């Protein structure tokens, strides 16, 4: 695809492990857990990103 698109890289393995851990904790404790967890991402800037309009 041209131009190459800017994207966000997500560590899907870490996201999956964390989701499974939270799910198991909910099953064991038999209660619903509400969390807001931040898993770092990486911005991959490619050719589709240009300067901000003035």
C-alpha positions in Angstrom: 0.0 0.0 0.0 1.3 3.4 -0.9 2.1 5.4 1.2 3.0 3.1 4.0 0.5 3.8 6.8 1.4 5.0 10.3 0.2 2.5 12.9 0.2 1.6 16.6 2.1 -1.5 17.6 0.4 -3.4 20.5 2.0 -6.2 22.4 -0.8 -8.7 21.8 0.9 -11.4 24.0 1.0 -9.1 27.0 -2.6 -8.0 26.4 -3.8 -11.6 26.2 -1.8 -12.7 29.3 -3.3 -9.8 31.3 -6.8 -10.5 30.1 -6.5 -14.2 31.0 -5.1 -13.3 34.4 -8.0 -10.9 35.2 -10.5 -13.5 33.9 -9.0 -16.2 36.1 -9.0 -13.9 39.1 -12.7 -13.2 38.5 -13.6 -16.9 38.3 -11.7 -17.7 41.4 -13.0 -14.9 43.5 -16.5 -15.2 42.0 -16.9 -11.4 41.7 -16.7 -8.9 38.9 -13.5 -6.9 38.7 -13.4 -3.5 37.0 -9.9 -2.3 36.2 -8.3 0.4 34.0 -4.9 -1.0 33.1 -2.5 0.7 30.7 -0.3 -1.5 28.5 2.3 0.5 26.6 2.1 0.8 22.9 4.5 2.1 20.2 3.7 4.6 17.5 5.2 3.5 14.2 5.4 6.6 12.0 5.6 5.9 8.3 5.0 7.9 5.1 1.3 8.5 5.7 2.0 11.0 8.5 2.5 14.6 7.4 2.8 18.0 9.1 -0.1 19.4 11.0 -2.3 21.9 9.0 -1.7 25.5 9.8 
